[in-house]
Amino acid sequence: MEEAMATPHALVIPIPGYSHIIPLMELSYMLAERGFKITFVNTELIHEQIMKALPDEYSNLKNPINLVSIPDGMGPGDDRNQIVRVLECMSSAMPSYLEELIEKMNKSSKDKITCIIADENMGWAVTVAKKMGIPQAAFSPTNACLRALVLRLPQLIEAGVLDANGKTLKQEMIQLSSTLPVIDTARLPWHCVDDPMLQQIMFQEALKNNQEVKDADWHLCNSFYEIEQSAYQLNPKLLPIGPLLAGSRQRQLVVNFWPEDSTCLNWLNQQPACSVIYVAFGSFAVLDQTQFHELALGLELTGHRFLWVVRPNLTDGQATTYPDGFQARVAARGSIISWAPQQKVLAHPSIACFLTHCGWNSTLEGLSMGVPFLCWPYIADQFLNQAYISDIWKVGLRLNSDDKGIISREEIKKKVEEVLGDEKIRERVLVLKEMAKKSVSEGGSSMKNLNDFVEAMKGK
């Protein structure tokens, strides 16, 4: 009798950041639904944080995803907010830990790893997979335009736009295609840190990473053809499989860094349709106290209802403080929580617009739920995402800072009124909502790419 084919077993490894973990977790669930066993690898610190945030009932659930951890190479007291240092330690220490984990799992014939799906920013994981003879996919959690830009770094150096260390020699606006956003060379991703030496390290890591992932068996990304078609002509191997959203599917494991406050959904149920401004800045953005107060007073000044996510480390002070009397004055029309079930919030009929830092996950979630945007980019690719939103798709507006670098309460009030009063914006975002839905439905472009990948991995 012919031996039954072994269950495909994917090892999935993201960068230790919330915005990187979320889409890979959703992809993991989609693979599990298609018969894969999943081992999801986080760093020890992130693993501990996720486990603490899980609801009590999680321990009683049977989950198709096995969460494991390996060390990140940093010491107990090291500052993991120093992203450059984190990346350096990871790339030097984690390959051996990953190889050791795979060897241990492969001792069991039924648990052998049959493919590795690694965040594209962890090229060393692709190198480990190749060394061990395991099929691999490099996954990009960002838009395809950014990936096209990073692939063209050598040409930018040759053209004299950048030097060999990533320093901008010519501040100019570049556009890879007439249908893609204009990119400011002063706001390239490695410029998110102020220290020139750290910028250089990040840039060199990007170049090194390009070489490590260029020959991966598969290149996947969390996007879809219809919103950036010309970007795929610049990325011929890249297959969009997004938007990767939980949507209506039930998930036993919802990954969070902080416990979700689902009471906000009951609060939203009591609000009129299209009446609430949803304000959330993701897991990483930080506001100083002056800007935080101005945002609070801006929300008050609008006169609109609002749901505001103020996570524990949103401000750069020891503790978040609100303007005097603010909370009492807005209590009847404002809800402030520490962490939200964001996809459920954005899908709620009471939401009128989304004031966001423009992370790519948040951008795709807003598009997929048909919600207009107010853009407040903070770091790295968020400025490119904002350009997509306001300049290419025209489904939102940018909040502009004053000559002191502050987004004023008056600017917030003005842009809220503009975005809520622009029916064309709402019409355009509803068109993109339908495109997103179609792409991940049977016969859609992203669904076809995902199914092709699944069949290839099952056949290995």
Secondary structure, DSSP 8 states (H G I E B T S, - for coil): --------EEEEE--SSHHHHHHHHHHHHHHHHTT-EEEEEEEHHHHHHHHHHS-GGGGGS--SEEEEEE--S--TTS-TT-HHHHHHHHHHHHHHHHHHHHHHHTTSGGG---EEEEETT-HHHHHHHHHTT--EEEEE-S-HHHHHHHHTHHHHHHTTSB-TTS-BSS--EE-SSTTS--EEGGG-GGGGSS-HHHHHHHHHHHHHHHHHHTT-SEEEES--GGGSHHHHHS-TTEEE------TTS--S----SS---THHHHHHHTS-TT-EEEEE-TTT--B-HHHHHHHHHHHHHH-SEEEEE--TTSBSSSS----TTHHHHHTTTEEEES---HHHHHTSTTEEEEEE---HHHHHHHHHHT--EEE---STTHHHHHHIIIIIS--EEE----TTS---HHHHHHHHHHHHT-HHHHHHHHHHHHHHHHHTSTTSHHHHHHHHHHHHHHT-
